[in-house]
Structures are given as C-alpha cells and as structure tokens.
C-alpha cells in the first residue's frame, strides 16, 4: 500500500483515483501526488486503481487539468506513460 501523510491524514493512490473517477477530473495537484506515490512501494489494489484511471482518461471519462493548461500535440500524457 502506497500512502503519503498530509497533515493528519494518509493519502492512498486508490483514494486519489476514486476522487478523479467520481469527479471526472484530475487536478495537477493530484497528478503530481500520484507521480510521487508511484515512486514508492504500492500494492496491487493501488496499481489496479491507477490502471482504471489510465483507461478512464484515455476514453475521455476523466479530464486532466494539465492537458487543458498544457496541451500535448505529439507526446503522451502522464497517465498514458506511467506504467509500462
């Protein structure tokens, strides 16, 4: 399980993913936190959640704030390239 403590609460990859899936939007802050969490040890539940987020973003169900602010014409987004 990969988590990060923010103040008194612990954040998990799957919680960030659930929020993005529910809202249909991934903020730059959440994207950066995911990047950080993905560099640590995480469990299969977090990995599966992240893969669901990747699929949702590729299908257009989740919009990335970073892509709206900084459109990419030829390179892939973070969610398309994070897990190989």
C-alpha contacts under 8 A as a table, 3 or more apart, distances in Angstrom:
res1	aa1	res2	aa2	distance
1	X	12	X	7.38
1	X	41	X	6.85
1	X	42	X	4.33
1	X	43	X	4.48
1	X	44	X	7.90
1	X	45	X	7.77
1	X	46	X	6.80
2	X	12	X	5.88
2	X	13	X	6.59
2	X	37	X	6.17
2	X	38	X	7.67
2	X	40	X	6.37
2	X	41	X	5.64
2	X	42	X	4.11
2	X	43	X	6.71
2	X	46	X	7.30
3	X	10	X	6.02
3	X	11	X	5.12
3	X	12	X	4.50
3	X	13	X	6.90
3	X	37	X	6.64
3	X	42	X	7.86
4	X	10	X	5.35
4	X	11	X	5.12
4	X	12	X	6.81
4	X	37	X	7.17
5	X	8	X	6.73
5	X	9	X	5.61
5	X	10	X	4.21
5	X	11	X	6.14
6	X	9	X	5.40
6	X	10	X	6.02
6	X	11	X	7.08
11	X	15	X	6.74
11	X	16	X	7.46
12	X	15	X	5.23
12	X	16	X	6.60
12	X	37	X	7.95
12	X	46	X	7.51
13	X	16	X	5.31
13	X	17	X	6.23
13	X	34	X	6.40
13	X	37	X	6.80
13	X	46	X	5.44
13	X	49	X	7.37
13	X	50	X	7.10
14	X	17	X	4.94
14	X	18	X	6.02
14	X	45	X	7.24
14	X	46	X	5.07
14	X	49	X	5.34
14	X	50	X	6.95
15	X	18	X	5.05
15	X	19	X	6.24
16	X	19	X	5.22
16	X	20	X	6.30
16	X	30	X	6.65
16	X	34	X	7.58
17	X	20	X	5.09
17	X	21	X	6.06
17	X	49	X	6.27
17	X	50	X	6.41
17	X	53	X	6.09
18	X	21	X	5.08
18	X	22	X	6.00
18	X	49	X	7.87
19	X	22	X	5.15
19	X	23	X	6.08
20	X	23	X	5.22
20	X	24	X	5.42
20	X	25	X	5.15
20	X	26	X	5.15
20	X	53	X	7.71
20	X	62	X	6.77
21	X	24	X	5.11
21	X	25	X	7.16
21	X	53	X	6.93
21	X	56	X	7.58
21	X	61	X	7.70
21	X	62	X	6.40
23	X	62	X	7.83
24	X	61	X	5.97
24	X	62	X	4.22
24	X	63	X	6.11
25	X	62	X	5.08
25	X	63	X	4.74
25	X	64	X	5.90
25	X	65	X	7.07
26	X	30	X	6.28
26	X	31	X	6.53
26	X	62	X	6.79
26	X	63	X	6.12
26	X	64	X	4.80
26	X	65	X	5.99
27	X	30	X	5.16
27	X	31	X	6.14
27	X	64	X	6.34
27	X	65	X	5.10
27	X	66	X	7.22
28	X	31	X	4.96
28	X	32	X	6.08
28	X	64	X	7.46
28	X	65	X	5.77
28	X	66	X	5.66
29	X	32	X	5.21
29	X	33	X	6.21
30	X	33	X	4.99
30	X	34	X	6.10
31	X	34	X	5.06
31	X	35	X	6.28
32	X	35	X	5.02
32	X	36	X	6.34
33	X	36	X	5.05
33	X	37	X	6.10
34	X	37	X	5.02
34	X	38	X	5.93
35	X	38	X	5.25
35	X	39	X	6.71
36	X	39	X	5.48
36	X	40	X	7.25
37	X	40	X	5.42
37	X	41	X	7.90
37	X	42	X	7.81
38	X	41	X	7.29
38	X	42	X	7.18
42	X	46	X	6.25
42	X	47	X	7.09
43	X	46	X	5.47
43	X	47	X	6.41
44	X	47	X	4.89
44	X	48	X	5.98
45	X	48	X	5.16
45	X	49	X	6.15
46	X	49	X	5.03
46	X	50	X	6.16
47	X	50	X	5.10
47	X	51	X	6.23
48	X	51	X	5.08
48	X	52	X	6.28
49	X	52	X	5.09
49	X	53	X	6.37
50	X	53	X	5.00
50	X	54	X	6.26
51	X	54	X	4.97
51	X	55	X	6.30
52	X	55	X	5.18
52	X	56	X	6.12
53	X	56	X	5.02
53	X	57	X	6.07
53	X	62	X	7.59
53	X	79	X	7.68
54	X	57	X	5.22
54	X	58	X	6.19
54	X	79	X	5.20
54	X	80	X	6.27
55	X	58	X	5.11
55	X	59	X	6.16
56	X	59	X	5.16
56	X	60	X	6.17
56	X	61	X	4.98
56	X	62	X	5.63
57	X	60	X	5.02
57	X	61	X	5.65
57	X	62	X	4.59
57	X	63	X	6.20
57	X	64	X	7.52
57	X	79	X	7.36
58	X	61	X	7.62
58	X	62	X	7.98
58	X	80	X	7.44
59	X	62	X	7.81
60	X	63	X	6.43
63	X	67	X	7.79
64	X	67	X	5.36
64	X	68	X	6.70
65	X	68	X	5.16
65	X	69	X	6.32
66	X	69	X	5.16
66	X	70	X	5.63
66	X	71	X	7.49
67	X	70	X	5.05
67	X	71	X	4.70
67	X	72	X	6.72
67	X	77	X	7.54
68	X	71	X	5.77
72	X	75	X	5.89
72	X	76	X	7.12
72	X	77	X	7.36
76	X	80	X	5.97
76	X	81	X	6.57
77	X	80	X	5.28
77	X	81	X	6.52
78	X	81	X	5.39
78	X	82	X	5.78
79	X	82	X	5.66
80	X	83	X	7.75
81	X	84	X	6.82
